[in-house]
Amino acid sequence: MQDINVGLIGCGRIASLVYLNILKKLPGLRLAAIAESDAVKREKAGISAPHAAQFSDYQDLLREPNLTAVIICLPNQIHSEAAIASFENGKHVYLEKPIAINRTQSGEVIRAWKESDLVGMMGFNLRFNPLYASLKGHIEAGAVGDVICARTVFTSSGRALPEWKKSRSTGGGALLDLASHHVDLMRYILGNEVIQISARIRSHTTEDDIAILEYKTSDDIAVQSYFSISSADEDKIEVFGTRGRLYADRYNSLNVEIITQESRKQGMLSHMTSSIRSLLSSPNIKDKLFAPGREPSFEIALSHFVSAVRGIEQARPDLIDGYKCLAVLEAAEESARTGHVISL
């Protein structure tokens, strides 16, 4: 079967750390072109992908007739226009989150996608992380009974941020950067929609860099989430059920902890074997699990995208998932602004 020719639009941090490395080796795919307006970033990306054609304007890349699909890794405020242009030029699209920076833009993306009859997949890669796939499986198997509530934390250290990430108007802030991942992930893991939300948003180091969300799902599950782009690196999810608790810590563990009355009586956590304990004692485990280029979900997600482009399976998450996630985030902003609980 012939390889799919793909263009990479945007060669910033996430592209250089993750996508360039994966696209060079992913079976069934050929990185045929890259587009980046910054000459230094473009040259650096060209070293990693010497056989890819280079463009300073992504519109020129989109006019290349041999390209079948594109991966969009641009700053958030350009996501919608790049996605629309890609569909208009007949390209399948894998779009880094968020879908856009407001619902008006996201609606325009959805219309262009629907009219194109092409694949439109959202880059909510954490759905494909084996740890979270396991968490979802335990919930569906009833490992802790009926789910009552959940608590999540997703924070990142105050590393040097590009200017566009420091302002909400250009797509920055904790909501679009981090909450977008967990809002989608909880929709996926719990299998239901957000119907009501309240939020507090604070500006500590940069604009809107802290957010606290409390929301209720269509199955009456209460979820509380904390996000910060100027804190420590953490990514944790706890799910509480009628018979116990599930705990997933992406940066520090490879397994879901299952805590029930039975496991407490036995004085142990099920699914925590001695080999896993030995692994977690390694001083390098945090680096191994945290480094973006080593996060397994990116490659799994892109493999799924290739299968969707070939017509083997349906792309999930799709752009509708991106639209629904952004609707929740905008409702959170409205709640923070007005002090009211917002219904969706």
C-alpha angles and dihedrals in degrees: 000000000000118000119252113245109228133187123210113216112199125021102204130124101306092043094050095043098041123002101048091053094048098042092054093061108024111123115244094020135093122196098223103165144014130199125199129152093206107083095207094051091044092052092048091050089048090059089056092045105031095166095053120100112242128225132180091201119049090210088068090051091052091057091061105113095205094062117098101179144008137214110214116209101158128134110289097254091062097047097095098047092046093049092049092048090049093054091046088055093051099255128142109235136221104185125195112228136301105051089215140328096260139019094251090061093042091053089054090052091051092051093050090048095049091049092050099054087215133128114276114183128176120226095236088139096167089077085071097050107117091225093058092041086056091048091053090048093053091051093050090047090055094241092158100023122244114356113246105172144342139210127203136184125191117170136154133202122259094262119162106291125204112247094252091061091058096066131056091215090064095043101271133129136081095286099060095032102046112359090059088066096048097041089055093041093054091047087054099042096044094037097224143089134261109250103170134023143178125187147180120206125191136185110219107151101354133009114298093349094148127053134173117193130189117183144161125224131217088261090055093253114152116221128188120191135182124198134180134165092195104054139068123314108265136148114176137154127190121188119193121203138176091267104033150315136288119207128190123181108182097190097047110029143043095203139060111243113226113201117186136154088261094053091047090053089052090050093235144088114246117237092026103113127185091252091058091048089052091050093050091053089066112109089221098055094098092053092046094052100036105045104106093222090058096048100116097207095074094063093042090051093049091048088055089050091054090051090050092051089051089052093243095122140001117266114252129210091034132182092276087064088053091051093049092048093051090049089058092048092050090049088052090053091050090051092050090049098046102029090232133122107251124214120210 
